[in-house]
Structure formats: structure tokens, C-alpha cells
Amino acid sequence: MKAFVIEKGELKITDMPEPEAKKGEVVVALKTAGINRRDLNLVNRHGNKPEPLIIGSDGAGVVEAVGEGVMNFAVGDEVIINPALRWFANSDAPPPEFDILGMPDHGTFAEKIALSAEQVEKKPHHLTWEEAGGLALPALTGYRALFTKGQVKEGDTLFIPGAGSGVATFLIQFAKNVGARVIVTSRSEDKLAHAKEIGADLAIATDSDWTKELDGETIDLAIDSVGAATFNRTLEVLKKGGRIVIFGATTDDVIDFDLRKFFYGQYQLFGSTMGSRDELREMIAHMVQYGTHPVVGKVFELDEAQHAFDYLADGRQFGKVILRMDQ
């Protein structure tokens, strides 16, 4: 089968053996897969190992085979992949056995994948294959950050630095579903316009004076994945006692901030990563209830995977970048 792999420190399309369903597993013939920023960093993490690794965390497709003992799925079922491995019950933090699909396990940038039946869920009927293929990782990340950690509620004002990522598009839609006000920032006028199209109430330029632009707005909750470039600026506009959730750091990981100002302000800081199967199922139910559709930015064929990586690395996307398998 055709797959996009890391081999000896390089990314390439190659042929890989077709997977088989072992006990407790299913084989999914993938229709689509979503590229995440995590995937861009795996080349360095994999190093120069000679064994090819199929990367990719998100995907959707049709069950092609079921292994011994699998009762909940049958050949022909349409499913999405849950990339949060072995994290089933909602908890304050992932269990020690938690990992993310795509390293060290073979991932979704291939025509087929074999994995535990516990790691797949039925595809929501209202979603296209392109929408479903890039769903789980960003939507689950956003759902946990917004609801489990951020405790957003109707009437809250949510602030999101960086409006174009896949997670940000889900944050905007989920928050609007429950009656929150949403404010976003971006360096791109196009991304600001797109954010307003999917529900953002206010969209402001990243390089503007946020305090001036907000003009006294009360920010109850901020969710930030940019890191050092925005953390202190976000803290400046957060209300005293407000909540800030961090789920990533696309700029520098290490920051300096005024600890005394932080504790006098009684701010609440939370870290968040991915989410449990419980939360994934809650998230799917939320999307079905509100008829929410993921924002698909651009679709590439599997043979164009390197171009898709370059497109995401350049930060040109708004919404998810999707690979479509040729089957």
C-alpha cells in the first residue's frame, strides 16, 4: 500500500506492507487524513532510523477487516480514528500509558491502518470525509481546553490569540454553540475575516494594541497555543481572577512573566493536552447536537503530502489541511 513515511531522516512516499487485524484490532481503509503541526516536528524526533515510520494522527475511513474478539464494529462501518492512545476515562492528566498515534506507532498517512478497536469511533453522519479526516486531534484538544479545563459557560467572553489553526476554528464554533462571546487575533486580514464568518464576534490584528482594541472588554477565559510571543500580552487583557489555558507553544516554549503580578491578580493557569475517549465522545455528541462542521482549509492528494506539509509550515492555512487517499 502507498504511505507517507519518515525514513533515514527524510519524508517520502513509499510502498508499505498492508496491515492485518490482530486480536482486538480493526483494519481501516482510510479515505482522508488530517495534518497537524505535531506531524511537522516528527522528522527531527525520528532521527536517522532506517525503519520507515508512517506518520499522521488523524484519519477517517471504512472498516475493512475485524480481528478476533471485536464486537462493536463490522466490515463496512464508517469510522474516525481516535489518536489519543489508551486514554479512556476523563482525568486531570493523561495516564502514563498515553501516547499519540503516529510515533512510535504507524499512523494515518497511508491507504490503510490497523489499530485497536478501542481507538475508533463511528463517523458522524453529517460530516463529509474531508471534514471527518481532520477532526479528532484538533477538535478533542479544543473541547478539553474549552470545557474541561476552561469551564466556559454562556455569557463568558473567550479570547483566542491566533485565529487560523484547526484548534482555533473548533474553539470559535464550540464557544458560540454554548452562547459565549469570542474574540480572536491574527496577523492575517483574511484569517480575521474567516474567523468572523464562522462566529467570532471581534477580530483584531496581532500587532495592534490589544488593550486599546478591546476598549474595556472583560475577558473571562483565554486559550493560547502561541506561547512566548503572546502569553504576557494575553495575561494583560485577562480579567483579575480569569482563566488561561495553554495547549501548545508554536513560538518559544520558555517565557518570563511577573510572578508577583500573577498572584496578586489571582489568575488561574491550566495546561491541557489532547483529551480522553470520554471527552471525544462528548465532543462528537456536541457536534451532532449543534450540526457543527469542521473548517477544511485545503485538500491535497496523498502523493502531494510534501506540498501539504510545506503549506502548513508556511502558516497559510485557515482550518484543517487534509490528505485524500487514492483508493
Secondary structure by P-SEA (a helix, b strand, c coil): cbbbbbcccbbbbbbbcbbbbcccbbbbbcccccccccccccccccccccccccccccccccccccccccccccccbbbbbbccccccccccccccccccccccccccccccccccccccccccccccaaaaaaccaaaaaaaaaccccccccccbbbbbcccccaaaaaaaaaaaaabbbbbbccccaaaaaaaaaacccbbbbcccccccccccccccbbbbccccccaaaaaaaccccbbbbbccccccccccccaaaaaaabbbbbbbccccaaaaaaaaaaaaaacccccccccccccaaaaaaaaaaacccccbbbbbbcc
